[in-house]
Amino acid sequence: MMKNKKYWSIILIVMLIFSALCLVGCGKQDAGSKAQNGKQTETVQPLPYEGQELLVYSGAGISKAMDEMGQVFTKKYGAKVNFNYAGCAQLLSQMEINKQGDVFVGGSLNDIEIAKQKGFADQYVEVAYHIPAIAVPKGNPAAITGLADLGKPGIRLILGDEKANAIGKKGAKIFEKNNLTEAVEKNVVARAATVNEIVTKIGLKQGDAGLIFEDNGFEAKDIEVINIPPEQNAIDKVPVCVLRFTEKAELAQAFVDFTASAEGKAIFESHGFKVIE
């Protein structure tokens, strides 16, 4: 009888141990399932415009700021931004022929007015000031101090093409406003298709001075910038708009809104622009 009791006691103990092990195993399995389910719920959601592309026409002088704008926009929204940089007159001509593209970033309000007249755009936002300034080679060898010096005999000037870019048009207005048109015209040795070309030529000392926008001289190593007093200047603004022939109106508007956002304006500021509040 004692032997039978011992036998059944051992059997009971074994069964209890086996049951406990089974419960522990099930607990681990449940925990593993929950962890797996947790990983599935943490799956990264696709960005709003993942896989889409955007074509932006932009004045060449704004390219550094716009390059960064495009990179940040892509990280945030997923869409790749392709830029077409050139003088704004050339860009407007391309748009007229191709009727393609999504966004236009002009170098001046005059550019956007032309776009509106041609039926390319309706509304636009103004994101930053575009302020003309005098550029001289490092060290300022011709001792230029202001606009009046640009009309002195023997000064070699490199200016923008009035028919091709915003700085060329602005220069003409500034010289007319200050009664310098005739004197300045005698000193012009070259006219450039983009403001970036003016910066390069002045940096290489191919001219004694030229007109650029303040932001073009920001952190430039080979030139110095001389500010023009507001009463002598013709300050402009950078406009951004959705093009009427875009097939991606929602995406294009998202990009325009981003350029006008606090984050977008911070990018402009980091490249030497004074932004519009």
Phi, psi and omega in degrees: 000315179299321180295318180297318178299317179298318182299310181292330177296317179297317180300318182296316180298316180299317181296321179295316180297317181297319180296319180297318179296321179297318180296318178298317180298317179296321179299316179296320181295318180297318180297319179296320180296317179297318179298319180296316179296324179297318179297322180294322181286341180271011180301132182294128180282144178295150178290157189307321184238033181307130176088353180268164179229153183228138176251119182244123172272128182218141173304138186298329183292347182256009192300322183296314179295320183288327176302313180292322178302316180295319181296315181292320179298318180298317179296325185276323187244346175094340183279138176280134181252119177257130182252143171243106183259134176188179171298146187295328177298319178294319179297317180296323177294318178298317180298321181296324181280313188275328186051043179228159178116170189236322185221147176236129176244108184271162177271350181202165177293333177299323179298318183286330177294320177296318179299321179292317179299325181277356179083018181276337186211160176245292183253160178207164176242147176258121189251332183204158175277144176244106192250113178297148179209165178267133176250136176227157177297157178307131181093346177049061185301333181269004177056046178285131179241341181188185184302319184302327181293337182291343179262001180288142180303137176092350179283128181267118184250141172240116184239170177279156177284119182302330183271352188246328187217165184296319183291331176294315178295317180296319179302316180300319179292319181295315181292323178294317180300327184254017178054044182242001188306308184294314182295319181292319183302326180293338185261358183286122178255344179197149172237136187253151180285333178223158179293332178298325178293324178297315179302315181296313183294320178293320178298329178273005178062033175279352176210162180275335181196163177200169176257131176223187170260150183309318183295333179292335179268358183294121180061017176287134187274331190257002179227164172239152182246131176248119182288148177258129179304141183307322182291341177262348190266174174226080186288137183239185180225155177265115179261150178227134182215158171277134178279140186294334183267011177296147174257006181229059187302318182294314179294317180299318179294325178298321179291316178300315179298323180294319179297330182267358181281170178300321180293318179295317180294328177297326177293316176302314181299322181292347178249020172091006179276151167262120188272159178269122182279000000 
